[in-house]
């Protein structure tokens, strides 16, 4: 459901590719994490680019298998052992995500909460295509919220994990792609790639440039009708968007999206989409989710807690909220929308238009 943003990014890249026929542009695509992954490499030989792309694809497939919460594998076995409260050695591909998840959850005041896998399961959003599902019973949601699973319920001792709350079920869907992109970009750089974009269904990390021209990234409108803004990447940055249009189902005339507010157990309200920029994809991925849940009233304070400077939030009425730092970075195409500029991420003062 992020195809519009993805196609716009690829169109911009193709336009740039035609300007420098002597500088090779290599593109490839594969499926991982339930979405299309596109990789564009500039300035490398065909063989080097192909080998790098194959290595990244293998990385992503291994990560997808390891981090799938509902299929047999390292994360599935981890959740089984967390549920019974025993101490056990964490699989090597799971422990770093647990540590990152704990830190990011705490900084987000638990609005980003990878421990609510049972809630995600109850809503049916573990399926790649949730259409046809219906909301779980209110009593079930209330019980799951009352159990209050948090990342802080997991105790880490060396390589061992143990949960004090049997309701904890890890689901890395809200930041696994970001963590995977960070690992893949590190691998690309180790293989000598200096200019590339790695795009997972519209969330991406870009580094280097297109022969000195910054990568230009399009951000789609929440309704899917075209582009709301463009952003030029500076050096090495991640751009992540969470939106209510990504995964959802309709039931009795109401649409239910996949971004669950862990405080209520229901899809978060008041926000259509959030776009953030940050040097690493793990933080950007988690922050986009947390700020979506925080909504128009709380996003600024949560962003400051998480160390996010560049934020654009579109609320349920279509108004744009953003930090002044983000205002300086993007080119806003929908200039007729109501725009509210927050205080600086390190200062005070508010203005709107």
C-alpha positions as CSV (number, residue, x, y, z in Angstrom):
1,X,0.0,0.0,0.0
2,X,3.0,2.3,-0.2
3,X,3.5,1.7,-3.9
4,X,2.7,5.3,-4.9
5,X,5.5,6.6,-2.8
6,X,7.8,3.9,-4.0
7,X,7.1,4.5,-7.7
8,X,7.6,8.3,-7.2
9,X,11.0,7.6,-5.7
10,X,12.0,5.3,-8.5
11,X,10.8,7.9,-11.1
12,X,13.0,10.5,-9.6
13,X,16.0,8.1,-9.6
14,X,15.4,7.3,-13.3
15,X,15.3,10.9,-14.2
16,X,18.6,11.4,-12.5
17,X,20.0,8.3,-14.2
18,X,19.5,9.7,-17.6
19,X,21.6,12.7,-16.9
20,X,24.9,10.8,-16.5
21,X,25.1,7.9,-18.9
22,X,28.8,7.4,-18.1
23,X,28.0,6.7,-14.4
24,X,26.3,3.3,-14.0
25,X,23.0,3.0,-12.1
26,X,22.1,-0.5,-11.0
27,X,18.6,-1.3,-9.7
28,X,17.2,-4.5,-8.2
29,X,14.1,-5.7,-6.4
30,X,13.1,-8.5,-4.1
31,X,10.5,-9.4,-1.6
32,X,11.1,-9.4,2.2
33,X,9.3,-8.4,5.3
34,X,6.0,-8.7,3.4
35,X,6.9,-5.9,1.0
36,X,9.0,-5.1,-2.0
37,X,12.6,-4.1,-1.3
38,X,14.2,-1.9,-4.0
39,X,17.9,-1.2,-4.1
40,X,19.6,1.4,-6.3
41,X,23.4,1.5,-6.5
42,X,25.3,4.3,-8.3
43,X,28.9,4.5,-9.4
44,X,29.8,0.8,-8.9
45,X,30.7,-1.7,-11.6
46,X,27.9,-4.0,-12.8
47,X,29.5,-7.0,-11.1
48,X,30.2,-5.2,-7.8
49,X,26.6,-3.9,-7.7
50,X,25.1,-7.3,-8.5
51,X,27.1,-9.0,-5.8
52,X,26.2,-6.3,-3.3
53,X,22.5,-6.6,-4.1
54,X,22.6,-10.4,-3.8
55,X,24.3,-10.1,-0.4
56,X,21.7,-7.7,0.8
57,X,18.8,-9.9,-0.4
58,X,20.3,-12.9,1.5
59,X,20.6,-10.7,4.6
60,X,17.0,-9.6,4.4
61,X,15.7,-13.2,3.8
62,X,17.6,-14.4,6.9
63,X,16.3,-11.6,9.0
64,X,12.7,-12.1,7.8
65,X,12.9,-15.8,8.8
66,X,14.4,-15.0,12.2
67,X,12.1,-12.2,13.2
68,X,8.7,-13.6,12.1
69,X,6.7,-13.7,15.3
70,X,4.1,-16.2,14.3
71,X,6.1,-18.7,12.3
72,X,8.5,-21.3,13.8
73,X,11.9,-19.7,14.1
74,X,14.1,-17.8,16.6
75,X,11.5,-15.2,17.5
76,X,8.7,-17.7,17.8
77,X,10.8,-19.8,20.1
78,X,11.8,-16.7,22.1
79,X,8.1,-15.8,22.6
80,X,7.3,-19.3,23.8
81,X,10.0,-19.1,26.5
82,X,9.1,-15.5,27.5
83,X,5.5,-16.7,28.1
84,X,6.6,-19.3,30.7
85,X,8.9,-17.0,32.5
86,X,12.1,-19.2,32.4
87,X,15.6,-17.8,31.9
88,X,17.0,-18.8,28.5
89,X,19.8,-17.9,26.2
90,X,18.6,-15.5,23.5
91,X,19.2,-16.3,19.9
92,X,22.0,-14.1,18.5
93,X,19.7,-12.5,16.0
94,X,17.1,-11.6,18.6
95,X,19.1,-10.1,21.5
96,X,20.2,-6.9,19.7
97,X,16.6,-6.1,18.8
98,X,15.4,-6.7,22.4
99,X,18.1,-4.3,23.6
100,X,17.2,-1.7,21.0
101,X,13.5,-2.2,21.6
102,X,13.9,-1.6,25.3
103,X,15.8,1.6,24.9
104,X,13.5,3.0,22.2
105,X,10.4,2.0,24.1
106,X,11.5,3.8,27.2
107,X,12.4,6.9,25.3
108,X,9.0,6.9,23.7
109,X,7.2,6.6,27.0
110,X,6.1,3.1,25.8
111,X,4.1,4.5,22.9
112,X,6.4,2.4,20.8
113,X,6.0,-1.0,22.3
114,X,7.2,-4.2,20.6
115,X,5.9,-6.3,23.5
116,X,2.2,-6.0,22.5
117,X,2.3,-9.0,20.0
118,X,-0.9,-10.4,21.5
119,X,-2.7,-7.2,20.6
120,X,-1.4,-7.3,17.1
121,X,-2.4,-10.9,16.8
122,X,-5.9,-10.2,18.2
123,X,-6.5,-7.6,15.5
124,X,-5.2,-9.9,12.8
125,X,-2.4,-7.5,11.6
126,X,0.2,-10.3,11.6
127,X,-1.2,-11.2,8.2
128,X,0.3,-9.6,5.2
129,X,-3.2,-8.8,4.0
130,X,-5.6,-8.2,6.9
131,X,-8.6,-7.4,4.6
132,X,-11.6,-9.5,5.7
133,X,-10.8,-9.4,9.4
134,X,-13.0,-7.8,12.1
135,X,-12.2,-6.1,15.4
136,X,-11.7,-8.4,18.4
137,X,-14.2,-8.4,21.2
138,X,-13.9,-5.4,23.5
139,X,-13.4,-7.6,26.5
140,X,-10.4,-9.2,24.9
141,X,-8.9,-5.9,24.2
142,X,-9.5,-4.6,27.7
143,X,-7.8,-7.7,29.2
144,X,-4.8,-7.4,26.9
145,X,-4.4,-3.8,27.8
146,X,-4.8,-4.5,31.5
147,X,-2.0,-7.0,31.4
148,X,0.2,-4.1,30.3
149,X,3.1,-5.9,28.6
150,X,6.2,-3.8,28.2
151,X,9.7,-4.2,27.0
152,X,10.9,-3.4,30.6
153,X,9.3,-6.7,31.7
154,X,12.1,-8.5,30.0
155,X,15.3,-8.9,32.1
156,X,18.6,-9.2,30.3
157,X,21.5,-10.9,32.0
158,X,24.4,-11.3,29.7
159,X,23.0,-13.3,26.8
160,X,20.0,-14.6,28.8
161,X,16.4,-13.3,28.7
162,X,13.6,-13.7,31.2
163,X,10.1,-12.1,31.3
164,X,8.3,-11.2,34.5
165,X,5.0,-10.8,32.6
166,X,3.6,-13.8,30.7
167,X,1.6,-11.4,28.5
168,X,4.8,-10.2,26.7
169,X,4.9,-11.3,23.1
170,X,7.5,-9.7,20.9
171,X,6.6,-8.3,17.5
172,X,9.3,-6.5,15.7
173,X,7.1,-5.3,12.9
174,X,7.3,-1.7,14.1
175,X,11.1,-1.4,13.8
176,X,12.4,-4.7,12.3
177,X,12.6,-3.2,8.8
178,X,14.5,-0.2,10.1
179,X,17.0,-2.4,12.0
180,X,17.3,-4.6,8.9
181,X,18.1,-1.6,6.7
182,X,20.8,-0.4,9.0
183,X,22.5,-3.8,8.9
184,X,22.1,-4.0,5.1
185,X,23.6,-0.5,4.6
186,X,26.5,-1.4,6.9
187,X,27.1,-4.5,4.7
188,X,26.9,-2.4,1.5
189,X,29.5,-0.1,2.8
190,X,31.8,-3.0,3.8
191,X,31.5,-4.2,0.2
192,X,32.7,-0.8,-1.1
193,X,29.4,0.7,-2.1
194,X,29.5,4.5,-1.7
195,X,26.2,5.7,-3.2
196,X,22.9,3.8,-2.8
197,X,19.3,3.9,-1.7
198,X,17.7,0.9,0.1
199,X,13.9,1.2,0.0
200,X,11.5,-1.1,1.8
201,X,8.0,-0.3,0.6
202,X,8.5,3.5,0.9
203,X,10.8,3.5,4.0
204,X,14.4,4.0,3.1
205,X,17.9,4.9,3.9
206,X,20.1,6.8,1.3
207,X,23.7,7.6,1.4
208,X,26.2,9.3,-0.9
209,X,24.6,11.1,-3.9
210,X,23.9,10.7,-7.6
211,X,27.1,12.1,-9.0
212,X,27.0,15.1,-6.6
213,X,23.3,15.6,-6.9
214,X,21.4,14.8,-3.6
215,X,18.9,12.0,-3.6
216,X,15.4,13.6,-3.9
217,X,12.7,11.7,-2.1
218,X,9.0,12.1,-2.6
219,X,6.5,11.8,0.3
220,X,3.0,10.7,-0.7
221,X,-0.2,12.2,0.5
222,X,-2.1,10.1,3.0
223,X,-5.0,9.6,0.6
224,X,-2.6,8.2,-2.0
225,X,-3.4,11.0,-4.5
226,X,0.1,12.1,-5.5
227,X,3.0,13.7,-3.6
228,X,2.7,16.2,-0.7
229,X,6.4,17.1,-0.3
230,X,9.9,16.2,-1.4
231,X,13.1,16.0,0.7
232,X,16.7,16.0,-0.3
233,X,18.9,13.6,1.5
234,X,21.9,15.1,3.2
235,X,24.8,12.6,3.4
236,X,23.5,9.4,5.0
237,X,19.9,9.6,6.3
238,X,16.8,7.5,6.8
239,X,13.3,8.7,5.9
240,X,10.5,6.7,7.4
241,X,6.7,7.2,7.2
242,X,4.0,5.6,9.2
243,X,0.5,6.0,7.8
244,X,-3.0,4.7,8.4
245,X,-3.2,3.8,4.7
246,X,-0.5,1.1,4.9
247,X,-2.4,-1.9,6.3
248,X,-6.1,-1.9,7.3
249,X,-9.4,-3.6,7.0
250,X,-13.0,-2.3,6.9
251,X,-15.8,-3.6,9.1
252,X,-19.3,-2.4,9.1
253,X,-18.4,0.8,7.3
254,X,-15.4,1.7,9.5
255,X,-11.8,1.4,8.6
256,X,-9.3,0.0,11.2
257,X,-5.6,0.5,10.6
258,X,-2.6,-1.4,11.9
259,X,-1.0,1.2,14.2
260,X,-2.3,0.1,17.6
261,X,-2.2,2.5,20.6
262,X,-0.9,0.3,23.4
263,X,-2.7,2.5,26.0
264,X,-6.2,1.7,24.5
265,X,-5.6,-1.5,22.5
266,X,-7.3,0.2,19.5
267,X,-5.9,1.8,16.4
268,X,-4.5,5.2,17.2
269,X,-6.7,8.2,16.4
270,X,-6.0,11.7,15.3
271,X,-3.2,11.1,12.9
272,X,-3.1,10.2,9.2
273,X,0.7,9.9,8.7
274,X,4.1,10.8,10.3
275,X,7.3,11.2,8.4
276,X,10.7,11.5,10.2
277,X,14.3,11.9,9.2
278,X,17.1,10.4,11.3
279,X,20.6,9.1,10.7
280,X,19.7,5.5,11.5
281,X,16.7,3.6,10.3
282,X,16.0,1.7,13.5
283,X,15.3,4.9,15.4
284,X,13.4,6.4,12.5
285,X,11.2,3.4,12.2
286,X,10.3,3.3,15.9
287,X,9.9,7.0,16.1
288,X,7.5,7.2,13.2
289,X,5.2,4.7,15.0
290,X,5.6,6.4,18.4
291,X,4.8,9.9,17.0
292,X,1.8,8.5,15.1
293,X,0.4,7.2,18.4
294,X,1.3,10.4,20.2
295,X,-0.8,12.4,17.8
296,X,-1.0,16.1,17.2
297,X,-1.0,17.0,20.9
298,X,2.0,14.9,22.1
299,X,4.2,14.4,19.1
300,X,6.6,17.2,19.9
301,X,7.5,16.1,23.4
302,X,7.9,12.5,22.4
303,X,10.1,13.5,19.4
304,X,12.3,15.5,21.8
305,X,12.5,12.5,24.2
306,X,13.6,10.3,21.2
307,X,16.1,12.8,19.8
308,X,14.1,13.4,16.6
309,X,14.6,16.8,14.9
310,X,12.8,16.4,11.6
311,X,9.1,15.6,11.9
312,X,6.1,16.1,9.7
313,X,2.7,14.9,11.0
314,X,-0.6,15.1,9.1
315,X,-3.6,15.0,11.4
316,X,-7.0,13.6,10.8
317,X,-8.3,16.9,9.5
318,X,-5.5,17.2,7.0
319,X,-3.5,19.9,8.7
320,X,0.3,19.6,8.7
321,X,2.3,19.8,11.9
322,X,6.0,19.9,11.7
323,X,9.2,21.0,13.4
324,X,10.9,24.1,12.1
325,X,13.9,21.9,11.4
326,X,11.8,19.8,9.0
327,X,10.3,23.0,7.5
328,X,13.7,24.0,6.4
329,X,14.4,20.5,4.8
330,X,11.4,19.8,2.7
331,X,9.7,21.3,-0.2
332,X,6.0,21.4,0.6
333,X,3.8,21.0,-2.5
334,X,0.4,21.3,-0.8
335,X,0.9,25.0,0.1
336,X,-2.9,25.5,0.7
337,X,-3.0,23.2,3.7
338,X,-3.2,24.5,7.2
339,X,0.4,24.3,8.5
340,X,1.4,24.4,12.2
341,X,5.1,24.9,12.9
342,X,6.1,23.6,16.4
343,X,8.6,25.1,18.7
344,X,12.2,24.1,17.8
345,X,13.2,20.8,19.0
346,X,15.6,22.5,21.4
347,X,13.7,25.8,22.1
348,X,10.2,27.4,22.4
349,X,7.7,29.3,20.4
350,X,4.9,28.3,18.0
351,X,3.6,29.7,14.8
352,X,0.9,28.6,12.3
353,X,-0.5,29.4,8.9
